[in-house]
Amino acid sequence: MANVLSYRPKTGEIPTEPGVYRFRDANRRVLYVGKAKNLRARLSNYFAPLESLHERTRRMVTTATSVEWTVVGSEVEALQLEFTWIKEFDPPFNVMFKDDKSYPYLAVTLADEAPRALVTRTTGIKGARYFGPYPKVWAVYDTIELMLKAFPIRTCKDSDYKRAMLSGKPCFAGQIGRCFGPCSGLVTIEEHRKIVMRFVSFMGSQDRKLINELTQEMKAASAELNFELAAKRRDQVLALEAVLEKSAVVLRDSVDIDLFGIVHDELAAAVQQFVVRSGRIRGVRGWMVDKGLDASMGELVDSIVQTVYNESNPPPREIVVPELPEDSEALEEWLRGLAGAKVGVRAAQRGEKAALLATATQNAAHSLMLYKTRRSSDFTARSKALEDIQEALGMTEAPLRMECYDVSHLGGTNIVASMVVFEDGLPRKDQYRRFNIPESTDDTDSIYRTLSRRLAYLREEPEPEAAEGGEKRRKFSYPPNLLIVDGGQPQVEAAARALRESGVQGIQLCGIAKRLEEIWLPDSEYPVILPRNSDALFLFQRIRDEAHRFAITAQRASRKRDIGSVLGEVPGLGPARVKVLLKHFGSVAQLKQATEEQIAEVRGVGPTLAQAIYRHLRA
């Protein structure tokens, strides 16, 4: 038996967020469903040496042929989704949740003479209004107690209520102040029903007014040093937040929808379809779409929906997408013909469906990242990409070492250029470099200055290869086969000028324009057009995106250092307030243009400190 499982994913491919994972066999049957606070940490345990695993776990992982996962927003959502899928797939290696346990609901028995609030796990009470399900039963009980202070309604059993109404004495719960029904003598049946309807309205609308009022009371009590009351209000807010919290994986029982999370770049799109039936995620399907043209999100939605549904796979009554296509009405009419009933295509902006759509989109983003990582790490694809680049650019040999440059700035300030290095089609992060540009007229000038500095290292006499045990040649002095700049013809011409002036020979130069992914060569009237789904264009895109990411990261770090060093000398201005000023104004240049009054408006900065900052920046 091999000690390493063939389907084991690379550690870096597994996300560190909470989620649910599924092991499948060769027939795609789900063998085991599990949840994790950290998917990477949890799944790593299954891929330990086989002899160290428990016998049952070892049998499961050796029977399985694949593992997949779905990222969610919290541990609670992971628990809910795990429960749903164990019920759905009945995996043979699971032993939990086999007892038909369900989640608790908050019910209001509107059909009763005097409706009451109760916690139940059944949904068959006639005429009752249900809220939930909720993941934490203690939060439901705590919140009922809290809500009774704002909406005093009945909570006692029907038998106790009838006995109290016949005897004229409040029930035991009413005597101790835990029930506020009509038997208490404080309200009539009509008045009680009005309070109940207010309670139902509050729970149905999820109005946060009560939470905000309690929060203000908590702050006021804390300011008055009444910490006991402040702590009580804090606990009330936490309980109410917990029960009103919308789960992103458990919806109302009446909800039957399909959601499509879509994330795309210039070449590909990742799609995650969540199939929701009776308020539960019954299935998840993910796939990649190669973009033949530069399609918008709306165009992608239109194409994906038409691909997914047909006569043998009709749509549900509602489909939730990130963005509506232009011809959404025609699309709905076509879907209606497949379903035999009205089908709505919606773009959720808020609420529980938007939260679930965000979860699907998060999984799509991870799928796109995983697709790009696996594609770029494939040796055959990398070799083909380098050969195609050599042929497309007319190079004498494949570009085994490529350097890509990008420039980032904020309104012309804090200009930082990045240099990333790819060797054999893979990033060499130990050889990345940053260039700070003190001043520049525009991006083309920044590119010229950056490459002039870089190429100056190649004009120097190369250091001899060190003997065994001696000092190695500096990495920065290795010449690239190909220089790439982020931009079109103007940026390429600026780079070509720096290359000519340097006198360095034997280096090919090109630029990649982002909108249409065109490859520009020096002194060329027309760009080189690579096939949109080719490995060569994919490699160009990846090195360009890496240069852009590295430049943005460096520019942000430079901006923070800039404002910190300038403002750190102001008395009374600590790092926290410096951070607030940076967030408000964006840069020292913008801050210098502000008046004392504008600076004083920043949170935590009063008139005295604003005057000190204003004078220091102009000293």
N, C-alpha and C positions, 0 to 999 in steps of 0.2 A: 504494500500500500504506500503510495506516495505521501510524503510528509507535508507537502505543500499543495493546497487545493488549486486546481487549474483556473477556477473562476474568481479567485481572490482579487478584489479591486486594489489598486494602489492606495496607500494610506492617504495621500494628498487628494485623492479623488472623492473621499468621503467627507461630507460636510460636518461641521462641529455643532450645528443647531439641533434642537429637539426634533424628533421625528419618529416614524414608524417604519420598520423594515420587514421584508418578506423573503423567505427562502423558498425557492421553487425547484421542482425536479425536472427531468427531461421532457415530461409531458405538460409542463407549465402549471402543474398542480401546486397550490400553496401548501408547503409543509409546516411552516412555522411563521407566526406573526409576533413581533415584539416591539416594544417602545423603548425610547432612550432619551435621556436629557441631553446627551452628547452622542450623536450617531457614530462618530469616528471612534470614540473611546469604547463604546459598547461593542461595535462590530469587530474591533481589533481582538476582543476576547475570543471570538469564534474562530479566528484564524491563527491562534496559538498552535504550537506543535501538537499534533493529534494525540500523542501519548499522554499529554497533560490535561486533556479534556475529559469531562465526565462521559461515561459510556453512552448515555442517551444523547448527549450533545454531539459526541463524535459520530454516532450513527446518523444523526440529522444532517450534519454538514457534509458527510461523505455521500449521503443519498441525494442531496441537493446538487444542482448544476448551475445555479445562478442565485444572486441576491440583488434586491432592489430596495429603494427607500423613497419615502415621501417626507419632505420637511414641513413642519407645522410651526405655529407661533409660540407654543408653551408646552410644559409638561402635561398640563391638564388636557389640552387638545390632543396630545399624543395618547393619553390614556383613553380618551373618548374614541379616537379613530382605531386604536388597537381593539377596543371592545367591539366596535362595529364590524371590523374585518374578521375577528374570530367568529362572530355570529354568522357572517356572510360566507366564509370559505371553509369553516369547520376543519382547520388544519390538524393533522394527526398528532403532531408533537406538542400541541398546546394543551395545558391542563387547567388554565384559569378561565373564568367567566363562562363556565359550562352550566351554571345554575339559573339561567334566564334572568339574572339580576338586571334591573333597568335603572335609569337615572331618576332622581326625584323631581317632581313637579310641585309648583305652588298652585293650588286650585281654589276657586271661589265658587261656592254652590249657589249660583244666581237663581236656581229654580226653587229654592227654599223660601219660606215665609220671611225668615231672617237669615240671609246668606252668611256663611261663615268662611273663614280662611283656614286651610289645612295643607299639610304636606303629604303627598301621596305618590306612590309609584305606579298606580293604575290610571288609565285614562277613560274609564267607562262610566263615570258619574254623570247621570242625566242632567242636562242643563247647566253643567259647570263650565266655567271659563278657566283655561289652563295657561300657565306661564312656565316656560322652561323648555326642555329639561335643563337642570343645573348640575354642575360637576361636584359641588360641595354641599352636602345636606345640612351641615352645621350652619352654613351661611344663610340658608333659607330660614331656618328657625330663628337665628339671630335677627334677621331682617324683619321677620314677622313681628317680633317684639318691638323693634324700632318703629315699624310702620304703624303699630297700634297707637303710638304716641301722637302721630300726625293724623291717622285715620282710625279712630277707635271702633273696631267692628268685632263681631262675635267670633270666638275660637273654640267654644265648648262643644261637646258631643250633642247630637240631636236628642238623645234620651235625657241628658242633663238639662237641656234647654226646655223641653216639654215639661219636665217635672217642676222646674223653676217657675214657668209661666202659670202652671196650675196652682202651685202653692203660694205664689206671690212673693217668694223669697229668691234672691239672686242665687245662682249656682255657686259651687265652691270656688270656681275660677273667678267668678264675678266678685265674691266676697274678699278675695285676696288681691283684687285689682288686675287680674290677668284676662278678663273677658268683659267686653263693653257692649253686649247685646241688649235688646229691649228688656230682658228680664232684670237688668240692673236697675231699671227705673229711671235711668238718666236720659234715655231717648225713646221716642216712639218707634213703631215699626217703619213708618214712612220716613222719618228722619234717619233711621239706621240704614235704610236702603239707599238714600241719597249719599251717605258717607261711603257705603260700599261701592257705589258707582264711581265716586271720586277715586277710590282706591284702585279700581279696575282701570280707570282712565290713566292714572299715573303709571301703573305697571305696563299698560299697553303702549303708551307714548314714550316711555323711557325718559321722561322729563327729569333733568338733573337739578331742578330748582332746589329740591329738598337737600340734595348733597351739597350744593353750594352754600345753602344757609347753615348747614351743620359745620362746614369748613370754616365759615366766617366766625361762628360761635367758638370753634376750637382755637382760632387765632386770637380772638378777643380774650378768651379765658387764659391763654398762655401769656398774653401781654400783661394781664392783671395778676400774673403769678398764681393763678388758680389751676395748678397742674392736674389736680384730681379731675376737675370738670373737663379740662382739655384732653386728658387721656380717654375719658368716657366718650367724648365727641369723636375723637380719633378712631376708637374702636367701632363706633356706629358708622362712620363714613366707610371704613374698611369693609364692614359687613354688607352695607348697601352696595358698594362698588362690586363686591364679589358676586352678589346675586343678580345684579343688573348687567354684569359683564357678558357681552355677546360672545358666544363660542364661535370660532371660525370653522368648526367641523361638525357641529350639531345644530341643525335648523329646525323649524317647526315641522311637525309630522306631515303637514299637507304640502310640503314643498317637493316638487319633482322638477328638477332643472338639470341642464348641462352647462358647465362653466368651462371657458377656454382661456387659460393663461398663455400669453404669447410674448416672447422676447426675441428680438431680431437685431441683426447688424446688416452690413452691406451685402453679405454673401449668403447668410443662412438664417433660419428662424427655428426656434424651439417651441413646441406646442405641448401643453399639459391639459388634458381634458379630464375634468372631475365629473363623474356621473353621480348625481344626487337623487335618491329616491326615498320618499317618506322621511325627508329631513336628514338622511344619513349618506355619507359618501360610500356608494356601493362598488365603485370601480375607479381606477385611475389609468389613463392611457397617455403615453408620451411618445413623440416622434419628432424628427427633424425635417425641415422643408428647405430645399435648395432654391434660392431665389435667382431665377433666370434674369430678371430685370430689377431695377431699383423700385420695389413695390412699397407702398405706404402701409400703415397698420390696417386701415380700412380695407384696402385691396387684399391684404393677407387674410383678414377675417372672412371676406366674401369667398375667397378661394378655398379656405380650410373648411368652412361650413358646407360648401357644395361637395367637397370631397368626402366628408364624414358620413353624410346622410344619403340614403337611397330608399328604394321601396322595401328592401329587406331589413333596413335599419332606420325606421322612421324617427323623427325628432320628438322630444318631449314638448309640453305646452310652452315652455320658456327656455330660452338660450341666453346666457350672460356672456358678453364678450368685452374686451378692453375698449373697443371703439366701434361705433356703427359705420358700416360702409355707406357710400353715397346712395346706392340703390337699395337701401334697407327695406323699403316697402315692397319692391319687386322680389327681394330675397324671402321675405315673410310669405308672400303669395306662393312662391315656389315650394316653400316648406309646408304650407297649408295643404298643397296637393299631395304631398307625401304622407302627412299625418292624418288627413281627413278631418282636421279640426284646426282652429285658429292657433297659430304659433307666434309668440312674441320674441323678438330679438332685442335685448336690452343691453345698455352700457351702464353697469352699476357704478354709482358715484359715492354712495354712503350706505351704512347699514350692514346687516349680517351677510348679504350676498357680496357686497364689495369686500368685506373682510375675507370671505372664502376665495374670492377672485384674487386677492392679494396673495393668499397662500399658494394658489395655483401658479401665479406669476413668479413667485419666489422659486418654486420648483422648476419652472421653465428656464429661469436665469441660470440655475445650477446645471441643468441639462445642457444648455448652450456652452457653458464654460467647460463641462466635462467633454463634450463633443470636440471642442477646439483643442483641448489638452491632449486627448487621445489621438486625434488626427495628426497633430504636430509631432507627437512622440513616435509615430509609426515610421520605422526606418525606410521601408519601401516608398512611402509617400514623400518623405523628406528627400530621398535620392532623386525621385522623379521631379520634385519641385525645383531642385538645384539644376538639374539638366535642362528643364524647360526655361528657367531664367537665363541660363547660359545661351540657349538658342535664341530666345526672344530679344536679348540685348546684344547679340553678336559678340559674345566674349570668347576668348580663346580657351578658357577653362572654367569649370564650375566655380561659383563664388562660395568657397568654403568658409571664408570669414567675411561677414557683412556688418557694417556699422550704420545705424540709422540715427538721425538728428531731428529734434523738434524743439520749438521755442515756446515758452509760456510766460505770460506777464499779466499784470492787473492794471489796466488803463495806462500802459506804458511804463509802469514802475515795477520794481522787483523782477527784472528780466532774468530768467534762468533758462539755459539750454541744456538739453539732455543728449547723451550719447549712450546707446545700448548696442551690445555686441551679440551676434549670433554666429556660432561656429557649427558647421555641419547641420545647420537648420535648427539648432537648439540654443537657448539663451545662455550666455556666460555672464551671470550677474556680478561675479567678482571683478569684471572688467568694465562695468558701467562707470560713466563719469558725468559730472555736472559742471557747467560753466556759468559763472555769474557774469552778466553783461552790465557794466556800470551805466551805460547810456547807449541809446540806439534810436535811429530815425523810424525804422519799421522792421517788420519780420525779415525782409530780405537782407537788410543791413545786419541784423542779429545773426542770421545764418552765415553771412560772409565773415563776420568777426569770429564766430565759433569755429568754423572750419580753418580759418587762418591760424588760430591758436593750435588746433589739433594737428594740422599738417606741419607746423613748425617742428614738432617732435620727430617727424619722419625725415626732415632735412638734416638733422644732426647725424654725426657719424654713429652708425649702429654699434652698440657695445658687443664685443666678441662673446661668443658662447662660452659660458664659464666652464672651467674644468670640473671634474667630479668633486663635489663638496664645496665648490666655489659659489659666488653670487650669480644668480640667474639673471637673464636678460629681462629688462623691465617690460611688463605687459603692454604698456601704453606705446611702446616703440614698434610693435608689430604692425605692418601695413595691412589694410583690408584689401580684399579683391573688389569689393563693391561698396560705394558710399551711397546711402539713400537719405533723401531729405523729405520731410513731410510738407508737401505742397506741389504746386504745378510749375508751369514754365518760369515765372519770375523767381521763385526760390531756387530752381535748378540753375538758372543763369547766374545768380549770386554765388552759388556753390562752385560753379565752373570757373568763375573769376578768381575765387580763392585758390582753386586747384592749379590754375595756370600760373598765378603769381608765386605759388610755393615751389614750382619746378619739379614737383614729385611726379614720377611717371608710373605707368602700369596700373592705374586705379580707374575702374569704371564708375561712372556717376549716373544717378537717375533720381527722379522724384515720383511720389505717388500722390495724386490728387484725390481727395476723400470722396467727393460727391459721386463720381462715376468710376472711381477706382482705376483711373488711367495712369499709365506709366510714361513719364516724360523723360526724354534724353536731351542733352545739351545740343543747341543749334538745330533742333528738330521742329519742323512746322506742325507735325501731327504726332499724337501720342501713340504709344504701343498699347494695343487692346488685347488683354489676355482673356481667355475663356472664363466666365464668371465663376464657375465651379471648379476651376483647375487648382491643383495643389500649389502651383507657382503663385497665383494670386492670393491664395489663402496664406502662404508664408509671408508675402509682402504685407498683407493686412495685419498679420500677427506682430511682425517686427515694428510696423508703424504704430499700432495700438500700444505696444510696450513702451516705445519711445515717448508717446503722448502721456501715458500713465506716469512714467518716471519724471517727466518734466513738470507735470501738475503737482506731484508730491514734493518735488524739490522747491517749486515756486511757493507753495503754501508754507513750507518750513522756513524759507527765506523771509516771507512776509511776516511771520510770527517773530522771527529774530529781529527783524527791522523795527517793528513797533515796540518790541520789548526793550531793545537797547536804547532807543530814543526816549521812551517814556520812563524807563527805569530810574532815571535820575531825578524825577519829580518827587519831592517829599510827600508822603502820604498816599502815593499811588503804587499799590502792590500788584502782584501778578493777576489776581482775580479781576481787578478793575481794568487792567490793561487788556485782558481777554474780552471784557465787555465792550471796551472802546473799539477793539479790532472788529468785533462782530457788527458793531453799529456803523462804523465808518469804512471798514474794509482795508484801509492802508493809512500810513502816515501822511501821504500826499493829500488824501481827502480830508484827514483830520486838520491839516495845516490850513485848509481853506475854510474851516468852520469858524463861526463866531463864538464868543464866550457863552452867549445864550444857548446856542445849539449844543455846545459841549455840556452845559449844565443840565440839559434835558435828558442826558444819558442816565440810565438807572444806576444809582449809587454814587453819582458825581454831582456834588452841590455847587453853588456859585463860587465858594472860596477855592475849591480844588479846580474848578473849571478855569478860574482866573490864573492859577499857577500853571496849568497845562498850556493855556493860551500864551502866556508870557515866555515859558520855556521853549516852545516851538519857534518863537520869533526872536529868541535871544541871539 
